[in-house]
Amino acid sequence: MARLQLRLTADDGVAQAMLDLLKSMDDVDWAEDVADLEPDAGADDEDSSSAGLSDNAGPGNHLIEVETINDSSVERVLDAASALAERLGAVLEVDDWDR
């Protein structure tokens, strides 16, 4: 079994699609978005030059943990996740990989 931490920069819909893909794979025992890394809602300073702009924040950040059934399945999981991220215009990074 290997554990991966994947950082996904995308909106919530893309993150859910990524989780759906990972959970549907035979190579995956478990997958979950473990951290909500959205910026603090109070970070918008009303005196800032960007205050009140409608597009103050970018896409969401998600930390997805994945447990694979064995070490040899990691490459298949990463290939599938990378292909989906590219197709949906998201950024996917491998943050940590425990074997």
BALOBA-1460 file (C-alpha; in Angstrom, 3 decimals):
// residues 99
<rec num="1" residu="m" x="0.000" y="0.000" z="0.000"/>
<rec num="2" residu="a" x="1.190" y="3.504" z="-0.836"/>
<rec num="3" residu="r" x="-0.212" y="6.795" z="0.385"/>
<rec num="4" residu="l" x="-0.217" y="9.857" z="-1.848"/>
<rec num="5" residu="q" x="-1.026" y="13.456" z="-1.089"/>
<rec num="6" residu="l" x="-2.150" y="15.361" z="-4.144"/>
<rec num="7" residu="r" x="-2.609" y="19.124" z="-4.257"/>
<rec num="8" residu="l" x="-5.327" y="20.134" z="-6.683"/>
<rec num="9" residu="t" x="-5.918" y="23.737" z="-7.700"/>
<rec num="10" residu="a" x="-9.444" y="23.776" z="-9.074"/>
<rec num="11" residu="d" x="-13.009" y="24.595" z="-8.164"/>
<rec num="12" residu="d" x="-15.132" y="22.280" z="-6.036"/>
<rec num="13" residu="g" x="-16.757" y="20.607" z="-9.052"/>
<rec num="14" residu="v" x="-13.392" y="19.555" z="-10.496"/>
<rec num="15" residu="a" x="-12.248" y="18.358" z="-7.064"/>
<rec num="16" residu="q" x="-15.376" y="16.205" z="-6.788"/>
<rec num="17" residu="a" x="-14.766" y="14.802" z="-10.286"/>
<rec num="18" residu="m" x="-11.204" y="13.919" z="-9.236"/>
<rec num="19" residu="l" x="-12.455" y="12.177" z="-6.093"/>
<rec num="20" residu="d" x="-15.094" y="10.303" z="-8.099"/>
<rec num="21" residu="l" x="-12.433" y="9.095" z="-10.533"/>
<rec num="22" residu="l" x="-10.034" y="8.012" z="-7.796"/>
<rec num="23" residu="k" x="-12.715" y="6.214" z="-5.784"/>
<rec num="24" residu="s" x="-13.868" y="4.336" z="-8.888"/>
<rec num="25" residu="m" x="-10.404" y="2.905" z="-9.609"/>
<rec num="26" residu="d" x="-9.683" y="-0.693" z="-8.619"/>
<rec num="27" residu="d" x="-6.154" y="0.426" z="-7.650"/>
<rec num="28" residu="v" x="-7.464" y="2.773" z="-4.925"/>
<rec num="29" residu="d" x="-8.452" y="1.678" z="-1.431"/>
<rec num="30" residu="w" x="-9.391" y="5.125" z="-0.174"/>
<rec num="31" residu="a" x="-9.456" y="8.760" z="-1.373"/>
<rec num="32" residu="e" x="-10.618" y="11.894" z="0.418"/>
<rec num="33" residu="d" x="-10.260" y="15.688" z="0.301"/>
<rec num="34" residu="v" x="-8.675" y="16.109" z="3.735"/>
<rec num="35" residu="a" x="-8.213" y="19.844" z="4.015"/>
<rec num="36" residu="d" x="-10.157" y="22.896" z="3.045"/>
<rec num="37" residu="l" x="-7.387" y="25.316" z="2.124"/>
<rec num="38" residu="e" x="-9.591" y="28.225" z="1.150"/>
<rec num="39" residu="p" x="-8.174" y="31.612" z="2.171"/>
<rec num="40" residu="d" x="-9.515" y="33.186" z="5.350"/>
<rec num="41" residu="a" x="-12.762" y="34.996" z="4.617"/>
<rec num="42" residu="g" x="-11.576" y="37.940" z="6.731"/>
<rec num="43" residu="a" x="-8.443" y="38.462" z="4.639"/>
<rec num="44" residu="d" x="-10.118" y="41.014" z="2.323"/>
<rec num="45" residu="d" x="-9.130" y="44.423" z="3.680"/>
<rec num="46" residu="e" x="-11.805" y="47.030" z="2.936"/>
<rec num="47" residu="d" x="-9.062" y="49.660" z="2.492"/>
<rec num="48" residu="s" x="-7.314" y="47.561" z="-0.143"/>
<rec num="49" residu="s" x="-7.263" y="48.717" z="-3.760"/>
<rec num="50" residu="s" x="-8.894" y="45.405" z="-4.682"/>
<rec num="51" residu="a" x="-11.697" y="45.677" z="-2.127"/>
<rec num="52" residu="g" x="-15.108" y="44.984" z="-3.546"/>
<rec num="53" residu="l" x="-13.895" y="43.463" z="-6.786"/>
<rec num="54" residu="s" x="-16.098" y="40.605" z="-7.902"/>
<rec num="55" residu="d" x="-13.219" y="38.243" z="-8.747"/>
<rec num="56" residu="n" x="-11.032" y="38.550" z="-5.658"/>
<rec num="57" residu="a" x="-10.239" y="34.853" z="-5.294"/>
<rec num="58" residu="g" x="-8.931" y="32.206" z="-7.655"/>
<rec num="59" residu="p" x="-9.927" y="28.562" z="-7.819"/>
<rec num="60" residu="g" x="-9.993" y="26.506" z="-4.655"/>
<rec num="61" residu="n" x="-7.104" y="24.493" z="-3.278"/>
<rec num="62" residu="h" x="-7.646" y="20.897" z="-2.258"/>
<rec num="63" residu="l" x="-5.439" y="18.365" z="-0.522"/>
<rec num="64" residu="i" x="-6.486" y="14.892" z="-1.604"/>
<rec num="65" residu="e" x="-5.094" y="11.855" z="0.168"/>
<rec num="66" residu="v" x="-5.118" y="8.553" z="-1.690"/>
<rec num="67" residu="e" x="-4.268" y="5.051" z="-0.501"/>
<rec num="68" residu="t" x="-3.486" y="2.594" z="-3.273"/>
<rec num="69" residu="i" x="-3.808" y="-1.174" z="-3.005"/>
<rec num="70" residu="n" x="-0.072" y="-1.673" z="-3.581"/>
<rec num="71" residu="d" x="3.065" y="0.207" z="-4.566"/>
<rec num="72" residu="s" x="2.889" y="-0.871" z="-8.205"/>
<rec num="73" residu="s" x="-0.519" y="0.773" z="-8.697"/>
<rec num="74" residu="v" x="0.752" y="4.283" z="-7.915"/>
<rec num="75" residu="e" x="1.780" y="5.058" z="-11.502"/>
<rec num="76" residu="r" x="-1.654" y="4.071" z="-12.875"/>
<rec num="77" residu="v" x="-3.367" y="6.275" z="-10.286"/>
<rec num="78" residu="l" x="-1.078" y="9.232" z="-11.019"/>
<rec num="79" residu="d" x="-1.519" y="8.819" z="-14.783"/>
<rec num="80" residu="a" x="-5.320" y="8.805" z="-14.486"/>
<rec num="81" residu="a" x="-5.391" y="11.767" z="-12.078"/>
<rec num="82" residu="s" x="-2.996" y="13.780" z="-14.246"/>
<rec num="83" residu="a" x="-5.019" y="13.092" z="-17.394"/>
<rec num="84" residu="l" x="-8.250" y="14.217" z="-15.719"/>
<rec num="85" residu="a" x="-6.628" y="17.360" z="-14.296"/>
<rec num="86" residu="e" x="-5.253" y="18.290" z="-17.714"/>
<rec num="87" residu="r" x="-8.596" y="17.627" z="-19.421"/>
<rec num="88" residu="l" x="-10.449" y="19.810" z="-16.884"/>
<rec num="89" residu="g" x="-7.856" y="22.617" z="-16.797"/>
<rec num="90" residu="a" x="-6.755" y="22.008" z="-13.203"/>
<rec num="91" residu="v" x="-3.293" y="21.970" z="-11.659"/>
<rec num="92" residu="l" x="-2.272" y="18.736" z="-9.933"/>
<rec num="93" residu="e" x="0.891" y="18.306" z="-7.871"/>
<rec num="94" residu="v" x="2.202" y="15.318" z="-5.929"/>
<rec num="95" residu="d" x="2.778" y="16.769" z="-2.476"/>
<rec num="96" residu="d" x="3.906" y="13.630" z="-0.639"/>
<rec num="97" residu="w" x="4.359" y="9.947" z="-1.419"/>
<rec num="98" residu="d" x="4.787" y="7.312" z="1.298"/>
<rec num="99" residu="r" x="5.593" y="3.796" z="0.178"/>
